Amino acid sequence: MASTAMTILASFLRPTAAVLALLMAGHAAAQSVASERPWETATEIRITSEPGVTLAGTLHLPAGHGHAPYPLAIVLQGHGPNGRRGFDAILRRLTEHGIAALEYDKRGVGQSTGTYKEDIERLTADAAAAVAAMRRNPAIDGRRIALIGHSQGGVIAPAVAAADPGIAAVVTLAGSVGDGLPYLRQAILNQMRAAGRADATAIPAADAAMTLLQARADRRDPATIARLRTALVERFEAAGFPRPAAEGALAMIDREEAWEAHKMRSASDLKALHVPVLAVFGAKDPLVVASVEAAAARKALAGNPRATVVVLEGLSHWFQEGAVTGNEEEVAELGPNAGSPRLVALVGDWLDRTIGAPQRSTASR
């Protein structure tokens, strides 16, 4: 899926995912943090998804701003074993302006049950379960539920909304835009170009990756798969990657989640939406290349007069101020994930307008 392209290509751009894992690791939320966070009341909740899967979440309700039932934004995280506390700046901006927010640990992560697996169909089912649970919550206005998806979450959010016309608005942050294997091929090609590889070697490598994945989708015999695996490693070596890096790329590509890449429909899902949509990209993003993805988003959303596509200069995939190269090794030095004040204001102001946050009460002043 879209996140597969990011995972595959990130192996060429940085050596380890440890930095991001430290920032995005799941943390158990407190039962109530109202004393430390006077702008909100945070409550632990449990959401039943599929059999054996219970999502552990935190519902952040505004304190002293408006009154229940509140509009709500549900945060959907990106690829990886991510838990809560990944988008604190955005959550605070929402609750300070009278919008409730829900975040939850991915299945099999933190306090959520089930098995962690990057299966986008199952993760989409979890997000849909979160929406259904919030519609049953008397503190939430079920007609004013928005989805905010980052990276992989930016693919899941349109998928949920395309199947659920009751979703009021969608925000995607560095969400890939494309359908099926052709998108994944282009994403691999874009990233190889960004890594300095010429088309003469990058195109054959991207084509070899697609041939292997198509063979997996067609359930070809083991001998054919083995031959295509070898061919792909050779193509990456021809593109200038050392043998260990080429074999590492093969391991990232030839994995179960990538075998299902032909099912990806993020462009079609965006095109199907008639609700307000805000698609945001970072100009320094090394994984979801803004010059390509923003154009694809504009094309997919061309029929939606309530859609807006924004490219924020100077920000990378993680939307932090101060990025120089945009690569992941900078992440630990640049503050919290999605912490750019420009991003926070953009998303917060847009949601104020689209899901109609209630007026602040005088008690909050």
QUICORCOR-V263544 format. One record per run of one state. SS is the DSSP state (h for helix, s for strand, l for the rest). FROM is the first residue (numbers start at 1). TO is the last residue. If there is no record, write none. Layout:
# QUICORCOR-V263544
ss=SS from=FROM to=TO
ss=SS from=FROM to=TO
This chain:
# QUICORCOR-V263544
ss=l from=1 to=1
ss=h from=2 to=13
ss=l from=14 to=17
ss=h from=18 to=24
ss=s from=25 to=25
ss=l from=26 to=39
ss=s from=40 to=48
ss=l from=49 to=53
ss=s from=54 to=62
ss=l from=63 to=69
ss=s from=70 to=76
ss=l from=77 to=81
ss=s from=82 to=82
ss=l from=83 to=87
ss=h from=88 to=96
ss=l from=97 to=98
ss=s from=99 to=104
ss=l from=105 to=119
ss=h from=120 to=135
ss=l from=136 to=139
ss=s from=140 to=150
ss=l from=151 to=152
ss=h from=153 to=163
ss=l from=164 to=168
ss=s from=169 to=173
ss=l from=174 to=178
ss=s from=179 to=179
ss=h from=180 to=194
ss=l from=195 to=198
ss=h from=199 to=217
ss=l from=218 to=221
ss=h from=222 to=238
ss=l from=239 to=242
ss=h from=243 to=253
ss=l from=254 to=255
ss=h from=256 to=259
ss=l from=260 to=260
ss=h from=261 to=263
ss=l from=264 to=264
ss=s from=265 to=265
ss=h from=266 to=272
ss=l from=273 to=275
ss=s from=276 to=282
ss=l from=283 to=289
ss=h from=290 to=300
ss=l from=301 to=306
ss=s from=307 to=312
ss=l from=313 to=327
ss=h from=328 to=333
ss=l from=334 to=340
ss=h from=341 to=354
ss=l from=355 to=361
ss=h from=362 to=364
ss=l from=365 to=365
